[in-house]
Amino acid sequence: MSNDLNIVLFDGVCNLCNSTVSFLIKYDAKCHLHFAAQQTQAGKDIMTNYGIENEQNSVIFIKGKQVYYQSDAIIEIAKLISGWPRLLRYSYLIPSVLRNGVYDIIAKNRYKIFGKRTSCAVPKEEDKNRFL
């Protein structure tokens, strides 16, 4: 696996997570981001290669050799996208204990609020090259 890819690892059965991936693809006009569901073999291999434990309650962002979790991952991802969502990069101004507290509440309740799929979503044909 190349260290020059920016990889978003997400919960592939989570409706919120899949919607977020679609949102990111829309605002990633320069195709900086690549994606892998944590449940897929590619996702598991990446997690093993980076020494990442089972983190299905967190989005994981790998930029080079650096691994980011929770709200730090969102901030780093926001630096690479365009449009109004890029404003999320300024979330670092909010103390991480508050950012991650809100993140944890949403993450722990995401299946109840947004639902869950029985299997990982299949990407659109035009986006397949963005998925590992």
MIMARKE-9480 format. One record per residue: residue in one letter; x, y, z of N, C-alpha, C in turn. Coordinates in nm, 4 decimals, always signed. Layout:
a:X:Y:Z:X:Y:Z:X:Y:Z
...
***
This chain:
m:+0.0853:-0.1188:+0.0000:+0.0000:+0.0000:+0.0000:+0.0888:+0.1237:+0.0000
s:+0.0600:+0.2135:-0.0881:+0.1383:+0.3347:-0.1018:+0.1113:+0.4300:+0.0149
n:+0.2188:+0.4899:+0.0666:+0.2051:+0.5847:+0.1771:+0.1625:+0.7230:+0.1309
d:+0.1483:+0.7422:-0.0006:+0.1088:+0.8748:-0.0475:-0.0419:+0.8892:-0.0661
l:-0.1169:+0.7842:-0.0344:-0.2620:+0.7922:-0.0424:-0.3190:+0.8505:+0.0867
n:-0.4234:+0.9273:+0.0719:-0.5008:+0.9766:+0.1864:-0.6209:+0.8842:+0.1984
i:-0.6240:+0.8052:+0.3049:-0.7233:+0.6986:+0.3169:-0.8212:+0.7268:+0.4295
v:-0.9488:+0.7211:+0.3963:-1.0552:+0.7319:+0.4951:-1.1076:+0.5907:+0.5198
l:-1.0913:+0.5431:+0.6425:-1.1468:+0.4138:+0.6831:-1.2761:+0.4413:+0.7579
f:-1.3839:+0.3771:+0.7154:-1.5153:+0.4060:+0.7724:-1.5906:+0.2767:+0.7991
d:-1.6953:+0.2874:+0.8779:-1.7833:+0.1750:+0.9086:-1.8754:+0.1537:+0.7891
g:-1.8510:+0.0477:+0.7138:-1.9222:+0.0239:+0.5890:-2.0680:-0.0133:+0.6026
v:-2.1136:-0.0514:+0.7204:-2.2550:-0.0864:+0.7370:-2.3364:+0.0278:+0.7992
c:-2.2706:+0.1356:+0.8334:-2.3362:+0.2505:+0.8962:-2.3925:+0.3438:+0.7896
n:-2.5215:+0.3722:+0.7963:-2.5839:+0.4632:+0.7002:-2.5240:+0.6036:+0.7069
l:-2.4986:+0.6539:+0.8264:-2.4370:+0.7858:+0.8418:-2.2989:+0.7872:+0.7773
c:-2.2213:+0.6847:+0.8012:-2.0852:+0.6777:+0.7471:-2.0865:+0.6714:+0.5953
n:-2.1753:+0.5908:+0.5383:-2.1847:+0.5815:+0.3933:-2.2317:+0.7132:+0.3316
s:-2.3240:+0.7805:+0.3969:-2.3684:+0.9113:+0.3483:-2.2538:+1.0124:+0.3555
t:-2.1747:+1.0029:+0.4592:-2.0601:+1.0923:+0.4749:-1.9581:+1.0684:+0.3639
v:-1.9336:+0.9431:+0.3296:-1.8419:+0.9121:+0.2203:-1.8927:+0.9727:+0.0899
s:-2.0201:+0.9588:+0.0619:-2.0789:+1.0190:-0.0592:-2.0627:+1.1707:-0.0572
f:-2.0833:+1.2305:+0.0579:-2.0662:+1.3745:+0.0773:-1.9212:+1.4143:+0.0491
l:-1.8265:+1.3374:+0.1020:-1.6854:+1.3682:+0.0817:-1.6463:+1.3562:-0.0655
i:-1.6977:+1.2558:-0.1323:-1.6679:+1.2398:-0.2752:-1.7174:+1.3621:-0.3522
k:-1.8351:+1.4108:-0.3167:-1.8920:+1.5282:-0.3835:-1.8024:+1.6506:-0.3681
y:-1.7425:+1.6690:-0.2500:-1.6624:+1.7875:-0.2229:-1.5117:+1.7643:-0.2377
d:-1.4738:+1.6491:-0.2874:-1.3334:+1.6191:-0.3113:-1.3072:+1.6208:-0.4616
a:-1.3195:+1.7379:-0.5201:-1.3101:+1.7534:-0.6652:-1.1740:+1.7107:-0.7203
k:-1.0695:+1.7226:-0.6409:-0.9349:+1.6872:-0.6878:-0.8980:+1.5424:-0.6559
c:-0.9945:+1.4679:-0.6051:-0.9763:+1.3242:-0.5761:-0.8555:+1.2968:-0.4861
h:-0.8437:+1.3742:-0.3799:-0.7368:+1.3537:-0.2818:-0.7636:+1.2326:-0.1935
l:-0.8908:+1.1991:-0.1744:-0.9283:+1.0973:-0.0768:-0.9564:+0.9623:-0.1417
h:-0.9151:+0.8573:-0.0712:-0.9495:+0.7197:-0.1074:-1.0204:+0.6589:+0.0126
f:-1.1004:+0.5575:-0.0115:-1.1884:+0.5060:+0.0923:-1.1788:+0.3548:+0.1036
a:-1.1975:+0.3074:+0.2258:-1.2089:+0.1631:+0.2500:-1.2972:+0.1426:+0.3717
a:-1.3938:+0.0532:+0.3570:-1.4760:+0.0167:+0.4725:-1.3911:-0.0704:+0.5645
q:-1.4039:-0.0497:+0.6932:-1.3252:-0.1257:+0.7904:-1.3567:-0.2747:+0.7849
q:-1.4739:-0.3112:+0.7367:-1.5144:-0.4514:+0.7332:-1.4603:-0.5257:+0.6108
t:-1.4111:-0.4535:+0.5104:-1.3608:-0.5193:+0.3893:-1.2200:-0.5722:+0.4136
q:-1.1756:-0.6609:+0.3262:-1.0401:-0.7137:+0.3402:-0.9373:-0.6023:+0.3251
a:-0.9604:-0.5107:+0.2309:-0.8680:-0.3979:+0.2136:-0.8612:-0.3140:+0.3412
g:-0.9763:-0.2867:+0.3993:-0.9806:-0.2095:+0.5233:-0.9085:-0.2800:+0.6360
k:-0.9319:-0.4093:+0.6499:-0.8648:-0.4875:+0.7547:-0.7141:-0.4898:+0.7334
d:-0.6710:-0.5051:+0.6078:-0.5275:-0.5070:+0.5775:-0.4619:-0.3739:+0.6110
i:-0.5286:-0.2650:+0.5759:-0.4751:-0.1315:+0.6062:-0.4644:-0.1135:+0.7569
m:-0.5683:-0.1536:+0.8294:-0.5661:-0.1393:+0.9748:-0.4520:-0.2220:+1.0351
t:-0.4307:-0.3420:+0.9846:-0.3206:-0.4251:+1.0320:-0.1865:-0.3592:+1.0015
n:-0.1697:-0.3090:+0.8797:-0.0436:-0.2458:+0.8391:-0.0086:-0.1244:+0.9243
y:-0.1092:-0.0541:+0.9726:-0.0866:+0.0663:+1.0522:-0.1020:+0.0408:+1.2026
g:-0.1221:-0.0847:+1.2404:-0.1353:-0.1180:+1.3824:-0.2602:-0.0604:+1.4459
i:-0.3664:-0.0499:+1.3691:-0.4912:+0.0082:+1.4176:-0.5802:-0.1039:+1.4706
e:-0.6262:-0.0872:+1.5927:-0.7194:-0.1834:+1.6531:-0.8575:-0.1638:+1.5914
n:-0.9503:-0.2501:+1.6257:-1.0882:-0.2375:+1.5784:-1.1450:-0.1037:+1.6262
e:-1.1692:-0.0135:+1.5349:-1.2121:+0.1227:+1.5686:-1.3419:+0.1603:+1.4987
q:-1.4394:+0.0736:+1.4991:-1.5615:+0.1016:+1.4252:-1.6437:+0.2157:+1.4838
n:-1.6064:+0.2658:+1.5994:-1.6745:+0.3828:+1.6546:-1.6022:+0.5111:+1.6171
s:-1.5073:+0.5021:+1.5245:-1.4336:+0.6205:+1.4828:-1.4022:+0.6133:+1.3352
v:-1.4157:+0.7273:+1.2693:-1.3600:+0.7379:+1.1353:-1.2090:+0.7444:+1.1557
i:-1.1355:+0.6844:+1.0660:-0.9898:+0.6857:+1.0723:-0.9403:+0.7476:+0.9433
f:-0.8479:+0.8403:+0.9549:-0.7907:+0.9039:+0.8375:-0.6409:+0.8833:+0.8402
i:-0.5889:+0.8298:+0.7317:-0.4453:+0.8067:+0.7199:-0.3927:+0.9009:+0.6132
k:-0.3002:+0.9846:+0.6551:-0.2385:+1.0828:+0.5659:-0.0879:+1.0603:+0.5743
g:-0.0321:+1.0030:+0.4683:+0.1084:+0.9642:+0.4741:+0.1237:+0.8506:+0.5731
k:+0.2062:+0.8711:+0.6727:+0.2253:+0.7695:+0.7767:+0.1522:+0.8060:+0.9057
q:+0.0803:+0.9178:+0.9056:+0.0099:+0.9662:+1.0242:-0.1335:+0.9141:+1.0262
v:-0.1774:+0.8676:+1.1415:-0.3140:+0.8177:+1.1585:-0.3903:+0.9137:+1.2497
y:-0.5083:+0.9548:+1.2049:-0.5937:+1.0457:+1.2807:-0.7257:+0.9758:+1.3123
y:-0.7809:+1.0068:+1.4296:-0.9063:+0.9475:+1.4750:-1.0061:+1.0573:+1.5097
q:-1.1328:+1.0205:+1.5104:-1.2427:+1.1042:+1.5573:-1.2404:+1.2432:+1.4937
s:-1.2539:+1.3471:+1.5760:-1.2641:+1.4832:+1.5230:-1.1333:+1.5287:+1.4589
d:-1.0194:+1.4764:+1.5031:-0.8928:+1.5105:+1.4377:-0.8930:+1.4608:+1.2937
a:-0.9517:+1.3440:+1.2706:-0.9629:+1.2910:+1.1345:-1.0495:+1.3836:+1.0497
i:-1.1597:+1.4293:+1.1044:-1.2499:+1.5186:+1.0310:-1.1788:+1.6489:+0.9941
i:-1.1030:+1.7038:+1.0868:-1.0297:+1.8280:+1.0607:-0.9292:+1.8075:+0.9471
e:-0.8552:+1.6992:+0.9512:-0.7546:+1.6724:+0.8477:-0.8200:+1.6464:+0.7119
i:-0.9314:+1.5760:+0.7118:-1.0041:+1.5526:+0.5876:-1.0545:+1.6849:+0.5300
a:-1.1067:+1.7721:+0.6170:-1.1610:+1.9014:+0.5728:-1.0549:+1.9873:+0.5051
k:-0.9303:+1.9690:+0.5395:-0.8219:+2.0446:+0.4765:-0.8042:+2.0083:+0.3290
l:-0.8557:+1.8915:+0.2887:-0.8340:+1.8429:+0.1528:-0.9552:+1.8565:+0.0609
i:-1.0681:+1.8980:+0.1155:-1.1881:+1.9081:+0.0326:-1.2158:+2.0540:-0.0013
s:-1.3129:+2.0756:-0.0876:-1.3461:+2.2115:-0.1311:-1.4874:+2.2482:-0.0849
g:-1.5254:+2.3708:-0.1126:-1.6595:+2.4169:-0.0787:-1.6738:+2.4488:+0.0690
w:-1.7973:+2.4717:+0.1083:-1.8251:+2.5120:+0.2465:-1.7795:+2.4093:+0.3509
p:-1.7786:+2.2772:+0.3220:-1.7342:+2.1825:+0.4254:-1.5884:+2.2031:+0.4671
r:-1.5135:+2.2731:+0.3856:-1.3733:+2.3023:+0.4199:-1.3638:+2.3830:+0.5496
l:-1.4712:+2.4513:+0.5847:-1.4739:+2.5287:+0.7095:-1.4533:+2.4411:+0.8334
l:-1.4836:+2.3134:+0.8206:-1.4657:+2.2223:+0.9347:-1.3201:+2.2137:+0.9801
r:-1.2283:+2.2543:+0.8946:-1.0871:+2.2511:+0.9340:-1.0590:+2.3441:+1.0516
y:-1.1454:+2.4416:+1.0722:-1.1288:+2.5345:+1.1838:-1.1829:+2.4789:+1.3154
s:-1.2337:+2.3592:+1.3128:-1.2841:+2.2961:+1.4357:-1.1742:+2.2763:+1.5394
y:-1.0489:+2.2841:+1.4961:-0.9391:+2.2697:+1.5920:-0.9439:+2.3784:+1.6990
l:-1.0163:+2.4863:+1.6723:-1.0299:+2.5940:+1.7707:-1.1133:+2.5513:+1.8910
i:-1.1931:+2.4486:+1.8739:-1.2740:+2.3933:+1.9830:-1.1869:+2.2895:+2.0542
p:-1.1795:+2.2934:+2.1865:-1.0962:+2.1955:+2.2582:-1.1334:+2.0515:+2.2195
s:-1.0321:+1.9679:+2.2016:-1.0552:+1.8310:+2.1545:-1.1449:+1.7512:+2.2485
v:-1.1407:+1.7792:+2.3772:-1.2266:+1.7059:+2.4704:-1.3747:+1.7316:+2.4377
l:-1.4086:+1.8521:+2.3964:-1.5462:+1.8847:+2.3576:-1.5796:+1.8248:+2.2209
r:-1.4881:+1.8438:+2.1241:-1.5102:+1.7895:+1.9890:-1.5321:+1.6390:+1.9954
n:-1.4426:+1.5693:+2.0645:-1.4510:+1.4239:+2.0698:-1.5658:+1.3765:+2.1580
g:-1.6072:+1.4567:+2.2546:-1.7244:+1.4226:+2.3350:-1.8498:+1.4174:+2.2492
v:-1.8679:+1.5194:+2.1652:-1.9820:+1.5218:+2.0729:-1.9683:+1.4084:+1.9720
y:-1.8487:+1.3892:+1.9215:-1.8233:+1.2810:+1.8251:-1.8631:+1.1464:+1.8848
d:-1.8207:+1.1204:+2.0079:-1.8508:+0.9928:+2.0741:-2.0010:+0.9699:+2.0900
i:-2.0736:+1.0752:+2.1253:-2.2193:+1.0625:+2.1411:-2.2833:+1.0223:+2.0093
i:-2.2434:+1.0888:+1.9011:-2.2989:+1.0556:+1.7694:-2.2564:+0.9149:+1.7288
a:-2.1292:+0.8822:+1.7458:-2.0773:+0.7508:+1.7046:-2.1473:+0.6366:+1.7781
k:-2.1698:+0.6530:+1.9062:-2.2316:+0.5456:+1.9845:-2.3804:+0.5274:+1.9541
n:-2.4429:+0.6297:+1.8987:-2.5870:+0.6239:+1.8705:-2.6199:+0.6248:+1.7218
r:-2.5204:+0.6137:+1.6359:-2.5419:+0.6288:+1.4918:-2.6340:+0.5234:+1.4333
y:-2.6276:+0.3996:+1.4813:-2.7161:+0.2960:+1.4276:-2.8606:+0.3225:+1.4685
k:-2.8814:+0.3690:+1.5926:-3.0176:+0.3988:+1.6390:-3.0779:+0.5158:+1.5624
i:-2.9955:+0.6167:+1.5367:-3.0445:+0.7389:+1.4732:-3.0542:+0.7245:+1.3210
f:-2.9510:+0.6701:+1.2593:-2.9417:+0.6695:+1.1133:-2.9631:+0.5322:+1.0503
g:-2.9588:+0.4284:+1.1302:-2.9795:+0.2942:+1.0775:-2.8506:+0.2257:+1.0366
k:-2.8673:+0.0991:+1.0005:-2.7530:+0.0139:+0.9704:-2.7879:-0.0736:+0.8506
r:-2.6919:-0.0970:+0.7642:-2.7083:-0.1847:+0.6489:-2.6708:-0.3271:+0.6897
t:-2.7118:-0.4221:+0.6107:-2.6730:-0.5607:+0.6381:-2.5388:-0.5941:+0.5752
s:-2.4948:-0.5108:+0.4792:-2.3639:-0.5302:+0.4168:-2.3111:-0.3948:+0.3711
c:-2.1836:-0.3917:+0.3350:-2.1225:-0.2670:+0.2896:-2.1843:-0.2234:+0.1575
a:-2.1977:-0.0936:+0.1405:-2.2538:-0.0381:+0.0174:-2.1563:-0.0569:-0.0978
v:-2.2099:-0.0694:-0.2172:-2.1283:-0.0799:-0.3383:-2.1164:+0.0604:-0.3972
p:-1.9927:+0.1069:-0.4233:-1.9774:+0.2427:-0.4775:-2.0297:+0.2529:-0.6198
k:-2.0644:+0.3750:-0.6589:-2.1069:+0.4011:-0.7961:-1.9905:+0.3682:-0.8899
e:-2.0232:+0.3324:-1.0110:-1.9208:+0.2933:-1.1092:-1.8136:+0.4018:-1.1246
e:-1.8559:+0.5274:-1.1319:-1.7603:+0.6368:-1.1527:-1.6715:+0.6637:-1.0303
d:-1.7070:+0.6074:-0.9159:-1.6295:+0.6279:-0.7932:-1.5469:+0.5052:-0.7519
k:-1.5616:+0.3952:-0.8232:-1.4964:+0.2703:-0.7820:-1.3451:+0.2829:-0.7684
n:-1.2814:+0.3668:-0.8503:-1.1364:+0.3822:-0.8428:-1.0921:+0.4527:-0.7140
r:-1.1853:+0.5109:-0.6411:-1.1534:+0.5802:-0.5157:-1.1585:+0.4852:-0.3958
f:-1.2091:+0.3639:-0.4170:-1.2243:+0.2668:-0.3092:-1.1155:+0.1616:-0.3186
l:-1.0588:+0.1294:-0.2052:-0.9494:+0.0312:-0.2011:-1.0015:-0.1069:-0.1715
***
